[in-house]
Amino acid sequence: MVEQRIFALGDDETVTMLGLIGIDGITLEDTGDFLKEFNKLTNDQSISMIIIVIDLPNDIIDYLIDYKLNKRRPFIFYMPDIFNLQEDSKEYILNRVYGAINKLVT
């Protein structure tokens, strides 16, 4: 059986902090490289969880939600900077998650 790993994508501070507890990661300066790195990680069978710690545009958030609705692995944990996140971004994320849950339950 392949050893299962946790991997982080995000800002330098958080990736470094997670690295101190043994979690591998890649620092992304902007969201332009996000999908390329994300797709590489999702194709790696040894990765069971991806922690995303970078603010993402709405179209990429939509992509992540759709990905999780259709794929079981790896587990995706999106952790935006909630202290600096714009109010409309918070509302957008919550509405998309609510809509996805509503589709699953009804």
NORPE-V73837 format. One record per residue. N is the residue number from 0. RES is the residue in three letters. SS is DSSP state (alpha for helix, beta for strand, coil for the rest). NEAR is the number of other ideal C-beta (glycine too) atoms within 12 Angstrom. D_LAST is the distance of its C-alpha to the last C-alpha in whole Angstrom. Layout:
N,RES,SS,NEAR,D_LAST  N,RES,SS,NEAR,D_LAST
This chain:
0,MET,coil,6,37  1,VAL,coil,10,36  2,GLU,coil,11,37  3,GLN,coil,16,34  4,ARG,beta,21,34  5,ILE,beta,27,32  6,PHE,beta,32,33  7,ALA,beta,37,33  8,LEU,beta,42,33  9,GLY,beta,36,34  10,ASP,coil,28,37  11,ASP,alpha,18,40  12,GLU,alpha,16,40  13,THR,alpha,27,37  14,VAL,alpha,28,38  15,THR,alpha,18,41  16,MET,alpha,19,40  17,LEU,alpha,28,38  18,GLY,alpha,21,40  19,LEU,alpha,13,43  20,ILE,coil,14,40  21,GLY,coil,12,40  22,ILE,coil,25,37  23,ASP,beta,24,38  24,GLY,beta,32,37  25,ILE,beta,30,38  26,THR,beta,23,39  27,LEU,coil,27,37  28,GLU,coil,15,39  29,ASP,coil,17,37  30,THR,alpha,25,34  31,GLY,alpha,13,35  32,ASP,alpha,19,36  33,PHE,alpha,31,32  34,LEU,alpha,23,31  35,LYS,alpha,17,34  36,GLU,alpha,29,34  37,PHE,alpha,33,30  38,ASN,alpha,20,30  39,LYS,alpha,17,33  40,LEU,alpha,32,32  41,THR,alpha,29,29  42,ASN,coil,15,31  43,ASP,coil,22,33  44,GLN,coil,14,32  45,SER,coil,19,34  46,ILE,beta,30,31  47,SER,beta,23,29  48,MET,beta,26,28  49,ILE,beta,40,28  50,ILE,beta,33,29  51,ILE,beta,40,29  52,VAL,beta,32,31  53,ILE,coil,36,32  54,ASP,coil,28,30  55,LEU,coil,34,29  56,PRO,coil,20,28  57,ASN,alpha,21,25  58,ASP,alpha,15,25  59,ILE,alpha,33,25  60,ILE,alpha,32,22  61,ASP,alpha,21,20  62,TYR,alpha,25,22  63,LEU,alpha,36,21  64,ILE,alpha,28,17  65,ASP,alpha,17,17  66,TYR,alpha,25,20  67,LYS,alpha,26,18  68,LEU,alpha,19,14  69,ASN,alpha,15,17  70,LYS,coil,18,19  71,ARG,coil,11,20  72,ARG,coil,20,23  73,PRO,coil,29,25  74,PHE,beta,22,23  75,ILE,beta,33,23  76,PHE,beta,22,24  77,TYR,beta,33,25  78,MET,coil,26,27  79,PRO,coil,29,28  80,ASP,coil,19,31  81,ILE,coil,15,30  82,PHE,coil,9,33  83,ASN,coil,12,34  84,LEU,coil,20,31  85,GLN,coil,16,30  86,GLU,alpha,11,28  87,ASP,alpha,11,27  88,SER,alpha,22,26  89,LYS,alpha,20,24  90,GLU,alpha,15,22  91,TYR,alpha,24,21  92,ILE,alpha,28,20  93,LEU,alpha,19,18  94,ASN,alpha,18,16  95,ARG,alpha,27,15  96,VAL,alpha,21,14  97,TYR,alpha,15,12  98,GLY,alpha,18,11  99,ALA,alpha,22,10  100,ILE,alpha,15,9  101,ASN,alpha,12,6  102,LYS,alpha,14,6  103,LEU,alpha,13,6  104,VAL,alpha,8,4  105,THR,coil,7,0
